[in-house]
Amino acid sequence: GPGHILNLNHGVLPETPLDNVLQMVRTAHETPAPAAP
């Protein structure tokens, strides 16, 4: 089905500010998924 897969396993370092991670998650929730071909 439509939606996003957001994987935080790679690329988020321990020193990454929490606010940055939270904004990334908010953006993923707010961004519509493209229509399937």
C-alpha positions in Angstrom: 0.0 0.0 0.0 1.0 3.6 -0.1 3.3 5.1 2.5 6.8 5.7 3.5 9.5 3.4 4.9 11.7 5.5 7.2 14.7 3.6 8.5 16.7 5.2 11.3 19.1 2.3 11.7 21.8 3.9 9.5 23.1 7.4 9.2 21.8 8.9 12.5 24.8 9.4 14.7 24.5 9.5 18.5 25.5 13.2 18.4 22.7 14.1 16.0 20.4 16.6 17.8 17.1 15.1 18.8 15.2 18.0 17.3 16.7 17.2 13.9 15.6 13.5 14.1 12.1 14.6 15.3 11.8 17.1 12.4 12.7 14.3 9.9 10.0 12.1 11.3 7.4 14.9 11.2 8.3 15.7 7.6 7.9 12.0 6.7 4.5 11.9 8.3 3.4 15.1 6.5 4.7 14.3 3.0 2.3 12.5 0.8 3.5 9.3 -0.8 3.7 9.4 -4.6 0.9 7.6 -6.5 1.7 4.0 -7.6 2.4 3.6 -11.3 
